């Protein structure tokens, strides 16, 4: 039995909200991991005893992700 085709082509291209937000969660996890582990590597490379780069990059990457998240969610209207 053939599948019913959507009447509106824009409806066909619409992304499932669950897929969109799970993708955003993956991006957030990736940004967090990249910021933290990249910062730890830089701390070890430059010989810092305190996690200066790890905390700095973590804050930078998370704040950048939050700005991207607000922009993406505000475009859904």
C-alpha positions in Angstrom: 0.0 0.0 0.0 1.6 3.3 -1.0 2.3 5.9 1.6 0.2 9.1 1.7 2.2 12.1 0.4 2.0 15.4 2.3 0.0 18.0 0.5 2.3 20.8 1.5 6.1 20.4 0.5 7.1 22.5 3.6 5.4 19.9 5.8 7.6 17.2 4.3 10.8 19.2 5.2 9.7 19.9 8.7 11.9 18.4 11.4 10.4 16.3 14.1 10.8 18.4 17.4 12.0 15.4 19.4 14.8 14.8 16.9 15.7 18.5 16.9 16.0 18.8 20.6 17.8 15.6 21.1 20.3 16.9 18.5 20.7 20.0 20.5 21.3 17.9 23.7 24.1 16.1 21.8 25.6 19.4 20.7 25.5 20.6 24.3 27.2 17.4 25.5 29.9 17.8 22.8 30.5 21.4 23.6 30.9 20.6 27.3 33.2 17.7 26.7 35.3 19.7 24.2 35.6 22.7 26.4 36.5 20.7 29.5 38.9 18.1 28.0 40.5 20.7 25.7 41.0 23.0 28.6 42.5 20.2 30.7 44.9 19.4 27.9 46.0 23.1 27.7 46.4 23.2 31.5 48.7 20.2 31.4 50.6 21.6 28.3 51.3 25.0 30.0 51.8 23.4 33.4 49.0 25.1 35.4 48.2 23.5 38.7 44.7 25.0 38.8 42.3 24.2 36.0 42.4 27.7 34.5 41.8 26.8 30.8 39.4 23.9 31.7 37.1 26.3 33.5 37.6 29.1 31.1 36.9 27.1 28.0 34.0 25.3 29.6 32.3 28.6 30.4 33.1 30.0 26.9 31.7 26.9 25.1 28.6 26.7 27.3 27.8 30.4 26.9 28.3 30.1 23.1 26.0 27.1 23.0 23.3 29.0 25.1 23.4 31.9 22.6 23.0 29.4 19.7 20.2 27.7 21.6 18.3 30.9 22.1 18.7 31.9 18.4 17.5 28.4 17.2 14.5 28.3 19.5 13.5 31.9 18.7 13.4 31.1 15.0 10.8 28.3 15.6 8.0 30.9 15.8 
